[in-house]
Amino acid sequence: MMLLDLNDPKSIAQWWSVFPERHGALLRDWERRRPDVRGPIGQARRIIQADPVRRGQLERFEGASASRSFSVAVPSHDEMAAGELTSDADTVEVEAQD
């Protein structure tokens, strides 16, 4: 199990690398909804782009994402369990286009 520290850009970059397809979408959504973590997420993005291996993962992820339509990430199980969703506006339905 891996613990994510949203205040540590290195932790964020390492966590992203485990499952870029899912974690990239979550990070974009958290960056939009949680101003307290925007800075560390932006720094993690720079770490990812500076690393050739991670940059390759990012390019593959972005290429795959371009073929789908996602406006926001689906809230994570942890967010729902922690009661972080405060309104129906935080609940989204996501539909992929094949």
C-alpha positions as CSV (number, residue, x, y, z in Angstrom):
1,M,0.0,0.0,0.0
2,M,1.2,3.5,-0.8
3,L,0.4,6.6,1.2
4,L,0.0,9.8,-0.8
5,D,1.1,13.1,0.8
6,L,-0.6,15.9,-1.1
7,N,1.8,18.4,0.3
8,D,4.9,16.6,-1.1
9,P,5.4,16.9,-4.8
10,K,7.7,13.9,-4.9
11,S,5.1,11.7,-3.2
12,I,2.5,13.0,-5.7
13,A,4.8,12.2,-8.7
14,Q,5.5,8.7,-7.4
15,W,1.8,8.0,-6.7
16,W,0.9,9.3,-10.2
17,S,3.4,7.0,-11.8
18,V,1.7,3.9,-10.3
19,F,-1.5,4.4,-12.3
20,P,-1.3,7.5,-14.6
21,E,-4.6,6.9,-16.3
22,R,-6.5,7.1,-13.0
23,H,-4.3,9.3,-10.9
24,G,-3.8,11.9,-13.6
25,A,-7.5,12.5,-13.8
26,L,-7.8,12.6,-10.0
27,L,-5.0,15.1,-9.7
28,R,-6.5,17.4,-12.3
29,D,-9.8,17.3,-10.4
30,W,-8.2,17.9,-7.0
31,E,-6.2,20.7,-8.4
32,R,-9.4,22.3,-9.6
33,R,-11.4,21.7,-6.4
34,R,-8.7,22.0,-3.7
35,P,-6.7,25.2,-3.8
36,D,-4.6,24.0,-0.8
37,V,-2.9,21.4,-3.0
38,R,-2.5,23.3,-6.3
39,G,1.1,24.3,-5.6
40,P,2.4,20.8,-4.8
41,I,0.4,19.2,-7.7
42,G,1.9,21.8,-10.1
43,Q,5.4,21.0,-8.7
44,A,4.7,17.3,-9.2
45,R,3.7,17.9,-12.8
46,R,7.1,19.6,-13.3
47,I,8.9,16.6,-11.7
48,I,7.0,14.3,-14.1
49,Q,7.8,16.3,-17.2
50,A,11.5,16.5,-16.2
51,D,11.9,12.7,-15.9
52,P,12.2,11.0,-19.3
53,V,10.5,7.8,-18.1
54,R,7.6,9.6,-16.5
55,R,7.3,12.0,-19.4
56,G,6.8,9.0,-21.6
57,Q,4.1,7.7,-19.3
58,L,2.5,11.2,-19.4
59,E,2.6,11.3,-23.2
60,R,0.9,7.9,-23.4
61,F,-1.7,8.9,-20.8
62,E,-2.5,12.2,-22.6
63,G,-2.8,10.3,-25.9
64,A,-5.2,7.8,-24.4
65,S,-7.1,10.6,-22.7
66,A,-7.6,12.5,-25.9
67,S,-9.6,9.6,-27.3
68,R,-12.0,9.8,-24.3
69,S,-14.2,12.6,-22.9
70,F,-13.8,13.3,-19.2
71,S,-14.8,16.6,-17.8
72,V,-13.9,15.7,-14.2
73,A,-12.6,12.7,-12.3
74,V,-15.1,10.5,-10.5
75,P,-14.7,11.1,-6.8
76,S,-12.5,8.5,-5.2
77,H,-13.7,5.9,-2.7
78,D,-11.6,7.6,0.0
79,E,-13.2,11.0,-0.7
80,M,-16.7,9.6,-0.5
81,A,-15.8,7.6,2.7
82,A,-14.2,10.7,4.3
83,G,-17.3,12.7,3.6
84,E,-15.4,15.2,1.4
85,L,-18.2,15.5,-1.0
86,T,-20.4,18.4,0.2
87,S,-23.1,18.7,-2.5
88,D,-24.7,17.0,-5.4
89,A,-22.5,19.2,-7.6
90,D,-19.5,17.2,-6.4
91,T,-21.0,14.0,-7.8
92,V,-20.4,13.5,-11.5
93,E,-21.3,10.9,-14.1
94,V,-18.4,10.3,-16.5
95,E,-19.0,8.7,-19.9
96,A,-16.1,7.5,-22.1
97,Q,-16.5,7.8,-25.9
98,D,-15.0,4.8,-27.8
